[in-house]
Amino acid sequence: MTMSSEEFFMYLTIALIVMVPVSARLYRYFTAGRVKRMLHEEFARPKGQDEQKPGEKR
């Protein structure tokens, strides 16, 4: 079975229209999880530390 160049580019276009948004969403999902974990590690306070009240100075 031979595929004409028109069929090839039609299938390529359909595949790209489907694959690009799916891959972008997967990348964003995994990156967001990694960034959330890094931010939590960086800015999480120890459990024994008291919260600062609004208007108080340290």
N, CA, C, O and CB atoms as a CASP TS submission, in Angstrom:
PFRMAT TS
TARGET T0000
AUTHOR 0000-0000-0000
METHOD Language model
MODEL 1
PARENT N/A
ATOM      1  N   MET     1       0.848  -1.176   0.000  1.00  0.00           N
ATOM      2  CA  MET     1       0.000   0.000   0.000  1.00  0.00           C
ATOM      3  C   MET     1       0.894   1.241   0.000  1.00  0.00           C
ATOM      4  O   MET     1       1.749   1.399   0.871  1.00  0.00           O
ATOM      5  CB  MET     1      -0.965  -0.003   1.225  1.00  0.00           C
ATOM      6  N   THR     2       0.695   2.087  -0.951  1.00  0.00           N
ATOM      7  CA  THR     2       1.474   3.320  -1.019  1.00  0.00           C
ATOM      8  C   THR     2       0.621   4.482  -0.530  1.00  0.00           C
ATOM      9  O   THR     2      -0.597   4.516  -0.699  1.00  0.00           O
ATOM     10  CB  THR     2       1.980   3.579  -2.461  1.00  0.00           C
ATOM     11  N   MET     3       1.305   5.414   0.072  1.00  0.00           N
ATOM     12  CA  MET     3       0.617   6.587   0.606  1.00  0.00           C
ATOM     13  C   MET     3       1.056   7.800  -0.194  1.00  0.00           C
ATOM     14  O   MET     3       2.251   8.041  -0.369  1.00  0.00           O
ATOM     15  CB  MET     3       0.913   6.782   2.129  1.00  0.00           C
ATOM     16  N   SER     4       0.099   8.550  -0.671  1.00  0.00           N
ATOM     17  CA  SER     4       0.442   9.749  -1.434  1.00  0.00           C
ATOM     18  C   SER     4       0.934  10.829  -0.474  1.00  0.00           C
ATOM     19  O   SER     4       0.712  10.754   0.735  1.00  0.00           O
ATOM     20  CB  SER     4      -0.779  10.257  -2.258  1.00  0.00           C
ATOM     21  N   SER     5       1.593  11.816  -1.025  1.00  0.00           N
ATOM     22  CA  SER     5       2.107  12.896  -0.178  1.00  0.00           C
ATOM     23  C   SER     5       0.972  13.672   0.481  1.00  0.00           C
ATOM     24  O   SER     5       1.138  14.175   1.593  1.00  0.00           O
ATOM     25  CB  SER     5       2.981  13.849  -1.001  1.00  0.00           C
ATOM     26  N   GLU     6      -0.177  13.777  -0.182  1.00  0.00           N
ATOM     27  CA  GLU     6      -1.320  14.470   0.426  1.00  0.00           C
ATOM     28  C   GLU     6      -1.818  13.727   1.657  1.00  0.00           C
ATOM     29  O   GLU     6      -2.124  14.337   2.682  1.00  0.00           O
ATOM     30  CB  GLU     6      -2.460  14.623  -0.590  1.00  0.00           C
ATOM     31  N   GLU     7      -1.898  12.386   1.546  1.00  0.00           N
ATOM     32  CA  GLU     7      -2.330  11.590   2.700  1.00  0.00           C
ATOM     33  C   GLU     7      -1.331  11.697   3.846  1.00  0.00           C
ATOM     34  O   GLU     7      -1.711  11.827   5.010  1.00  0.00           O
ATOM     35  CB  GLU     7      -2.513  10.120   2.300  1.00  0.00           C
ATOM     36  N   PHE     8      -0.051  11.641   3.497  1.00  0.00           N
ATOM     37  CA  PHE     8       0.985  11.729   4.523  1.00  0.00           C
ATOM     38  C   PHE     8       0.864  13.027   5.307  1.00  0.00           C
ATOM     39  O   PHE     8       0.858  13.005   6.538  1.00  0.00           O
ATOM     40  CB  PHE     8       2.374  11.624   3.892  1.00  0.00           C
ATOM     41  N   PHE     9       0.769  14.147   4.620  1.00  0.00           N
ATOM     42  CA  PHE     9       0.689  15.429   5.311  1.00  0.00           C
ATOM     43  C   PHE     9      -0.641  15.612   6.034  1.00  0.00           C
ATOM     44  O   PHE     9      -0.702  16.310   7.046  1.00  0.00           O
ATOM     45  CB  PHE     9       0.896  16.561   4.327  1.00  0.00           C
ATOM     46  N   MET    10      -1.710  14.991   5.528  1.00  0.00           N
ATOM     47  CA  MET    10      -2.987  15.043   6.226  1.00  0.00           C
ATOM     48  C   MET    10      -2.873  14.312   7.568  1.00  0.00           C
ATOM     49  O   MET    10      -3.290  14.838   8.600  1.00  0.00           O
ATOM     50  CB  MET    10      -4.112  14.423   5.357  1.00  0.00           C
ATOM     51  N   TYR    11      -2.307  13.098   7.550  1.00  0.00           N
ATOM     52  CA  TYR    11      -2.147  12.340   8.792  1.00  0.00           C
ATOM     53  C   TYR    11      -1.156  13.022   9.735  1.00  0.00           C
ATOM     54  O   TYR    11      -1.353  13.020  10.950  1.00  0.00           O
ATOM     55  CB  TYR    11      -1.682  10.913   8.486  1.00  0.00           C
ATOM     56  N   LEU    12      -0.107  13.598   9.184  1.00  0.00           N
ATOM     57  CA  LEU    12       0.863  14.311  10.009  1.00  0.00           C
ATOM     58  C   LEU    12       0.215  15.504  10.699  1.00  0.00           C
ATOM     59  O   LEU    12       0.451  15.746  11.883  1.00  0.00           O
ATOM     60  CB  LEU    12       2.051  14.772   9.161  1.00  0.00           C
ATOM     61  N   THR    13      -0.597  16.246   9.964  1.00  0.00           N
ATOM     62  CA  THR    13      -1.293  17.401  10.533  1.00  0.00           C
ATOM     63  C   THR    13      -2.254  16.974  11.633  1.00  0.00           C
ATOM     64  O   THR    13      -2.303  17.597  12.693  1.00  0.00           O
ATOM     65  CB  THR    13      -2.051  18.161   9.442  1.00  0.00           C
ATOM     66  N   ILE    14      -3.015  15.918  11.389  1.00  0.00           N
ATOM     67  CA  ILE    14      -3.954  15.430  12.402  1.00  0.00           C
ATOM     68  C   ILE    14      -3.198  14.979  13.649  1.00  0.00           C
ATOM     69  O   ILE    14      -3.608  15.286  14.769  1.00  0.00           O
ATOM     70  CB  ILE    14      -4.809  14.268  11.842  1.00  0.00           C
ATOM     71  N   ALA    15      -2.103  14.258  13.462  1.00  0.00           N
ATOM     72  CA  ALA    15      -1.315  13.790  14.603  1.00  0.00           C
ATOM     73  C   ALA    15      -0.752  14.961  15.401  1.00  0.00           C
ATOM     74  O   ALA    15      -0.767  14.932  16.631  1.00  0.00           O
ATOM     75  CB  ALA    15      -0.177  12.883  14.128  1.00  0.00           C
ATOM     76  N   LEU    16      -0.259  15.983  14.722  1.00  0.00           N
ATOM     77  CA  LEU    16       0.295  17.135  15.433  1.00  0.00           C
ATOM     78  C   LEU    16      -0.789  17.913  16.166  1.00  0.00           C
ATOM     79  O   LEU    16      -0.559  18.401  17.273  1.00  0.00           O
ATOM     80  CB  LEU    16       1.025  18.055  14.462  1.00  0.00           C
ATOM     81  N   ILE    17      -1.964  18.034  15.562  1.00  0.00           N
ATOM     82  CA  ILE    17      -3.061  18.749  16.216  1.00  0.00           C
ATOM     83  C   ILE    17      -3.473  18.035  17.499  1.00  0.00           C
ATOM     84  O   ILE    17      -3.874  18.683  18.466  1.00  0.00           O
ATOM     85  CB  ILE    17      -4.266  18.877  15.266  1.00  0.00           C
ATOM     86  N   VAL    18      -3.379  16.715  17.514  1.00  0.00           N
ATOM     87  CA  VAL    18      -3.751  15.950  18.705  1.00  0.00           C
ATOM     88  C   VAL    18      -2.596  15.886  19.699  1.00  0.00           C
ATOM     89  O   VAL    18      -2.809  16.072  20.897  1.00  0.00           O
ATOM     90  CB  VAL    18      -4.188  14.533  18.316  1.00  0.00           C
ATOM     91  N   MET    19      -1.379  15.626  19.226  1.00  0.00           N
ATOM     92  CA  MET    19      -0.262  15.349  20.120  1.00  0.00           C
ATOM     93  C   MET    19       0.309  16.582  20.807  1.00  0.00           C
ATOM     94  O   MET    19       0.726  16.493  21.962  1.00  0.00           O
ATOM     95  CB  MET    19       0.816  14.674  19.362  1.00  0.00           C
ATOM     96  N   VAL    20       0.342  17.715  20.143  1.00  0.00           N
ATOM     97  CA  VAL    20       0.950  18.904  20.749  1.00  0.00           C
ATOM     98  C   VAL    20       0.189  19.358  21.995  1.00  0.00           C
ATOM     99  O   VAL    20       0.829  19.568  23.025  1.00  0.00           O
ATOM    100  CB  VAL    20       1.005  20.044  19.731  1.00  0.00           C
ATOM    101  N   PRO    21      -1.135  19.524  21.967  1.00  0.00           N
ATOM    102  CA  PRO    21      -1.829  19.921  23.201  1.00  0.00           C
ATOM    103  C   PRO    21      -1.737  18.875  24.312  1.00  0.00           C
ATOM    104  O   PRO    21      -1.622  19.225  25.486  1.00  0.00           O
ATOM    105  CB  PRO    21      -3.283  20.197  22.899  1.00  0.00           C
ATOM    106  N   VAL    22      -1.787  17.602  23.949  1.00  0.00           N
ATOM    107  CA  VAL    22      -1.691  16.546  24.964  1.00  0.00           C
ATOM    108  C   VAL    22      -0.321  16.570  25.622  1.00  0.00           C
ATOM    109  O   VAL    22      -0.222  16.496  26.846  1.00  0.00           O
ATOM    110  CB  VAL    22      -1.958  15.159  24.340  1.00  0.00           C
ATOM    111  N   SER    23       0.724  16.672  24.835  1.00  0.00           N
ATOM    112  CA  SER    23       2.066  16.693  25.409  1.00  0.00           C
ATOM    113  C   SER    23       2.301  17.963  26.220  1.00  0.00           C
ATOM    114  O   SER    23       2.997  17.916  27.235  1.00  0.00           O
ATOM    115  CB  SER    23       3.115  16.575  24.306  1.00  0.00           C
ATOM    116  N   ALA    24       1.744  19.087  25.803  1.00  0.00           N
ATOM    117  CA  ALA    24       1.897  20.323  26.577  1.00  0.00           C
ATOM    118  C   ALA    24       1.201  20.212  27.930  1.00  0.00           C
ATOM    119  O   ALA    24       1.731  20.673  28.941  1.00  0.00           O
ATOM    120  CB  ALA    24       1.335  21.520  25.793  1.00  0.00           C
ATOM    121  N   ARG    25       0.022  19.607  27.953  1.00  0.00           N
ATOM    122  CA  ARG    25      -0.684  19.438  29.230  1.00  0.00           C
ATOM    123  C   ARG    25       0.044  18.475  30.149  1.00  0.00           C
ATOM    124  O   ARG    25       0.109  18.709  31.356  1.00  0.00           O
ATOM    125  CB  ARG    25      -2.105  18.944  28.990  1.00  0.00           C
ATOM    126  N   LEU    26       0.592  17.399  29.606  1.00  0.00           N
ATOM    127  CA  LEU    26       1.363  16.470  30.434  1.00  0.00           C
ATOM    128  C   LEU    26       2.608  17.147  30.998  1.00  0.00           C
ATOM    129  O   LEU    26       2.925  16.982  32.176  1.00  0.00           O
ATOM    130  CB  LEU    26       1.759  15.229  29.621  1.00  0.00           C
ATOM    131  N   TYR    27       3.308  17.900  30.170  1.00  0.00           N
ATOM    132  CA  TYR    27       4.497  18.616  30.630  1.00  0.00           C
ATOM    133  C   TYR    27       4.140  19.604  31.730  1.00  0.00           C
ATOM    134  O   TYR    27       4.841  19.690  32.738  1.00  0.00           O
ATOM    135  CB  TYR    27       5.171  19.347  29.463  1.00  0.00           C
ATOM    136  N   ARG    28       3.049  20.354  31.544  1.00  0.00           N
ATOM    137  CA  ARG    28       2.626  21.329  32.543  1.00  0.00           C
ATOM    138  C   ARG    28       2.234  20.638  33.844  1.00  0.00           C
ATOM    139  O   ARG    28       2.546  21.141  34.923  1.00  0.00           O
ATOM    140  CB  ARG    28       1.456  22.164  32.015  1.00  0.00           C
ATOM    141  N   TYR    29       1.555  19.492  33.761  1.00  0.00           N
ATOM    142  CA  TYR    29       1.138  18.754  34.952  1.00  0.00           C
ATOM    143  C   TYR    29       2.352  18.294  35.753  1.00  0.00           C
ATOM    144  O   TYR    29       2.406  18.493  36.967  1.00  0.00           O
ATOM    145  CB  TYR    29       0.269  17.547  34.562  1.00  0.00           C
ATOM    146  N   PHE    30       3.328  17.679  35.081  1.00  0.00           N
ATOM    147  CA  PHE    30       4.503  17.180  35.789  1.00  0.00           C
ATOM    148  C   PHE    30       5.384  18.316  36.291  1.00  0.00           C
ATOM    149  O   PHE    30       5.947  18.219  37.382  1.00  0.00           O
ATOM    150  CB  PHE    30       5.308  16.262  34.886  1.00  0.00           C
ATOM    151  N   THR    31       5.514  19.380  35.525  1.00  0.00           N
ATOM    152  CA  THR    31       6.322  20.518  35.957  1.00  0.00           C
ATOM    153  C   THR    31       5.675  21.217  37.145  1.00  0.00           C
ATOM    154  O   THR    31       6.377  21.616  38.074  1.00  0.00           O
ATOM    155  CB  THR    31       6.519  21.508  34.803  1.00  0.00           C
ATOM    156  N   ALA    32       4.357  21.375  37.139  1.00  0.00           N
ATOM    157  CA  ALA    32       3.661  22.023  38.251  1.00  0.00           C
ATOM    158  C   ALA    32       3.847  21.224  39.531  1.00  0.00           C
ATOM    159  O   ALA    32       4.041  21.808  40.597  1.00  0.00           O
ATOM    160  CB  ALA    32       2.164  22.183  37.936  1.00  0.00           C
ATOM    161  N   GLY    33       3.793  19.922  39.446  1.00  0.00           N
ATOM    162  CA  GLY    33       4.010  19.091  40.634  1.00  0.00           C
ATOM    163  C   GLY    33       5.418  19.248  41.177  1.00  0.00           C
ATOM    164  O   GLY    33       5.613  19.325  42.390  1.00  0.00           O
ATOM    165  N   ARG    34       6.402  19.295  40.286  1.00  0.00           N
ATOM    166  CA  ARG    34       7.784  19.454  40.720  1.00  0.00           C
ATOM    167  C   ARG    34       8.005  20.830  41.346  1.00  0.00           C
ATOM    168  O   ARG    34       8.667  20.939  42.377  1.00  0.00           O
ATOM    169  CB  ARG    34       8.741  19.248  39.541  1.00  0.00           C
ATOM    170  N   VAL    35       7.457  21.880  40.734  1.00  0.00           N
ATOM    171  CA  VAL    35       7.611  23.236  41.262  1.00  0.00           C
ATOM    172  C   VAL    35       6.917  23.359  42.614  1.00  0.00           C
ATOM    173  O   VAL    35       7.458  23.976  43.531  1.00  0.00           O
ATOM    174  CB  VAL    35       7.043  24.276  40.272  1.00  0.00           C
ATOM    175  N   LYS    36       5.736  22.785  42.747  1.00  0.00           N
ATOM    176  CA  LYS    36       5.008  22.824  44.018  1.00  0.00           C
ATOM    177  C   LYS    36       5.814  22.146  45.117  1.00  0.00           C
ATOM    178  O   LYS    36       5.893  22.657  46.234  1.00  0.00           O
ATOM    179  CB  LYS    36       3.632  22.149  43.876  1.00  0.00           C
ATOM    180  N   ARG    37       6.410  21.003  44.808  1.00  0.00           N
ATOM    181  CA  ARG    37       7.214  20.283  45.789  1.00  0.00           C
ATOM    182  C   ARG    37       8.454  21.096  46.180  1.00  0.00           C
ATOM    183  O   ARG    37       8.810  21.154  47.357  1.00  0.00           O
ATOM    184  CB  ARG    37       7.630  18.908  45.235  1.00  0.00           C
ATOM    185  N   MET    38       9.114  21.725  45.194  1.00  0.00           N
ATOM    186  CA  MET    38      10.300  22.525  45.497  1.00  0.00           C
ATOM    187  C   MET    38       9.940  23.738  46.344  1.00  0.00           C
ATOM    188  O   MET    38      10.661  24.067  47.286  1.00  0.00           O
ATOM    189  CB  MET    38      10.987  22.973  44.204  1.00  0.00           C
ATOM    190  N   LEU    39       8.832  24.409  46.021  1.00  0.00           N
ATOM    191  CA  LEU    39       8.417  25.566  46.808  1.00  0.00           C
ATOM    192  C   LEU    39       8.052  25.168  48.224  1.00  0.00           C
ATOM    193  O   LEU    39       8.353  25.895  49.170  1.00  0.00           O
ATOM    194  CB  LEU    39       7.241  26.265  46.147  1.00  0.00           C
ATOM    195  N   HIS    40       7.409  24.025  48.380  1.00  0.00           N
ATOM    196  CA  HIS    40       7.047  23.559  49.716  1.00  0.00           C
ATOM    197  C   HIS    40       8.299  23.272  50.537  1.00  0.00           C
ATOM    198  O   HIS    40       8.359  23.617  51.717  1.00  0.00           O
ATOM    199  CB  HIS    40       6.163  22.301  49.631  1.00  0.00           C
ATOM    200  N   GLU    41       9.301  22.643  49.921  1.00  0.00           N
ATOM    201  CA  GLU    41      10.550  22.365  50.629  1.00  0.00           C
ATOM    202  C   GLU    41      11.277  23.657  50.983  1.00  0.00           C
ATOM    203  O   GLU    41      11.874  23.757  52.055  1.00  0.00           O
ATOM    204  CB  GLU    41      11.456  21.467  49.782  1.00  0.00           C
ATOM    205  N   GLU    42      11.234  24.632  50.106  1.00  0.00           N
ATOM    206  CA  GLU    42      11.974  25.876  50.315  1.00  0.00           C
ATOM    207  C   GLU    42      11.324  26.777  51.353  1.00  0.00           C
ATOM    208  O   GLU    42      12.022  27.364  52.180  1.00  0.00           O
ATOM    209  CB  GLU    42      12.103  26.623  49.012  1.00  0.00           C
ATOM    210  N   PHE    43      10.000  26.899  51.326  1.00  0.00           N
ATOM    211  CA  PHE    43       9.329  27.895  52.149  1.00  0.00           C
ATOM    212  C   PHE    43       8.504  27.323  53.293  1.00  0.00           C
ATOM    213  O   PHE    43       7.879  28.085  54.031  1.00  0.00           O
ATOM    214  CB  PHE    43       8.456  28.718  51.296  1.00  0.00           C
ATOM    215  N   ALA    44       8.484  26.021  53.462  1.00  0.00           N
ATOM    216  CA  ALA    44       7.706  25.433  54.559  1.00  0.00           C
ATOM    217  C   ALA    44       8.384  25.763  55.884  1.00  0.00           C
ATOM    218  O   ALA    44       9.607  25.695  56.014  1.00  0.00           O
ATOM    219  CB  ALA    44       7.562  23.887  54.382  1.00  0.00           C
ATOM    220  N   ARG    45       7.561  26.120  56.858  1.00  0.00           N
ATOM    221  CA  ARG    45       8.093  26.442  58.179  1.00  0.00           C
ATOM    222  C   ARG    45       8.090  25.187  59.042  1.00  0.00           C
ATOM    223  O   ARG    45       7.270  24.290  58.848  1.00  0.00           O
ATOM    224  CB  ARG    45       7.270  27.573  58.851  1.00  0.00           C
ATOM    225  N   PRO    46       9.013  25.134  59.995  1.00  0.00           N
ATOM    226  CA  PRO    46       8.962  24.019  60.954  1.00  0.00           C
ATOM    227  C   PRO    46       7.648  24.067  61.734  1.00  0.00           C
ATOM    228  O   PRO    46       7.092  25.144  61.952  1.00  0.00           O
ATOM    229  CB  PRO    46      10.177  24.070  61.932  1.00  0.00           C
ATOM    230  N   LYS    47       7.155  22.907  62.153  1.00  0.00           N
ATOM    231  CA  LYS    47       5.842  22.840  62.785  1.00  0.00           C
ATOM    232  C   LYS    47       5.794  23.553  64.127  1.00  0.00           C
ATOM    233  O   LYS    47       4.721  24.015  64.516  1.00  0.00           O
ATOM    234  CB  LYS    47       5.438  21.408  62.966  1.00  0.00           C
ATOM    235  N   GLY    48       6.888  23.666  64.845  1.00  0.00           N
ATOM    236  CA  GLY    48       6.886  24.297  66.157  1.00  0.00           C
ATOM    237  C   GLY    48       6.933  25.811  66.113  1.00  0.00           C
ATOM    238  O   GLY    48       6.724  26.459  67.139  1.00  0.00           O
ATOM    239  N   GLN    49       7.197  26.386  64.968  1.00  0.00           N
ATOM    240  CA  GLN    49       7.350  27.839  64.871  1.00  0.00           C
ATOM    241  C   GLN    49       5.981  28.515  64.895  1.00  0.00           C
ATOM    242  O   GLN    49       5.060  28.090  64.197  1.00  0.00           O
ATOM    243  CB  GLN    49       8.120  28.225  63.585  1.00  0.00           C
ATOM    244  N   ASP    50       5.853  29.578  65.707  1.00  0.00           N
ATOM    245  CA  ASP    50       4.588  30.310  65.805  1.00  0.00           C
ATOM    246  C   ASP    50       4.388  31.160  64.560  1.00  0.00           C
ATOM    247  O   ASP    50       5.341  31.657  63.959  1.00  0.00           O
ATOM    248  CB  ASP    50       4.557  31.195  67.075  1.00  0.00           C
ATOM    249  N   GLU    51       3.146  31.309  64.198  1.00  0.00           N
ATOM    250  CA  GLU    51       2.800  32.176  63.074  1.00  0.00           C
ATOM    251  C   GLU    51       2.874  33.631  63.520  1.00  0.00           C
ATOM    252  O   GLU    51       2.501  33.965  64.644  1.00  0.00           O
ATOM    253  CB  GLU    51       1.386  31.841  62.524  1.00  0.00           C
ATOM    254  N   GLN    52       3.354  34.484  62.640  1.00  0.00           N
ATOM    255  CA  GLN    52       3.423  35.905  62.935  1.00  0.00           C
ATOM    256  C   GLN    52       2.055  36.523  62.707  1.00  0.00           C
ATOM    257  O   GLN    52       1.411  36.281  61.686  1.00  0.00           O
ATOM    258  CB  GLN    52       4.496  36.603  62.067  1.00  0.00           C
ATOM    259  N   LYS    53       1.615  37.331  63.680  1.00  0.00           N
ATOM    260  CA  LYS    53       0.321  37.990  63.546  1.00  0.00           C
ATOM    261  C   LYS    53       0.472  39.205  62.640  1.00  0.00           C
ATOM    262  O   LYS    53       1.538  39.820  62.612  1.00  0.00           O
ATOM    263  CB  LYS    53      -0.243  38.402  64.935  1.00  0.00           C
ATOM    264  N   PRO    54      -0.577  39.564  61.898  1.00  0.00           N
ATOM    265  CA  PRO    54      -0.490  40.743  61.033  1.00  0.00           C
ATOM    266  C   PRO    54      -0.216  42.001  61.854  1.00  0.00           C
ATOM    267  O   PRO    54      -0.821  42.207  62.906  1.00  0.00           O
ATOM    268  CB  PRO    54      -1.787  40.912  60.224  1.00  0.00           C
ATOM    269  N   GLY    55       0.678  42.820  61.379  1.00  0.00           N
ATOM    270  CA  GLY    55       1.007  44.061  62.069  1.00  0.00           C
ATOM    271  C   GLY    55       2.160  43.920  63.048  1.00  0.00           C
ATOM    272  O   GLY    55       2.683  44.930  63.520  1.00  0.00           O
ATOM    273  N   GLU    56       2.569  42.713  63.364  1.00  0.00           N
ATOM    274  CA  GLU    56       3.689  42.502  64.283  1.00  0.00           C
ATOM    275  C   GLU    56       4.998  42.589  63.522  1.00  0.00           C
ATOM    276  O   GLU    56       5.095  42.196  62.360  1.00  0.00           O
ATOM    277  CB  GLU    56       3.570  41.138  64.999  1.00  0.00           C
ATOM    278  N   LYS    57       6.005  43.117  64.212  1.00  0.00           N
ATOM    279  CA  LYS    57       7.336  43.148  63.624  1.00  0.00           C
ATOM    280  C   LYS    57       8.161  42.036  64.239  1.00  0.00           C
ATOM    281  O   LYS    57       7.938  41.628  65.379  1.00  0.00           O
ATOM    282  CB  LYS    57       8.017  44.526  63.835  1.00  0.00           C
ATOM    283  N   ARG    58       9.101  41.564  63.476  1.00  0.00           N
ATOM    284  CA  ARG    58       9.992  40.514  63.989  1.00  0.00           C
ATOM    285  C   ARG    58      11.163  41.111  64.694  1.00  0.00           C
ATOM    286  O   ARG    58      12.021  40.382  65.193  1.00  0.00           O
ATOM    287  CB  ARG    58      10.474  39.609  62.873  1.00  0.00           C
TER
END
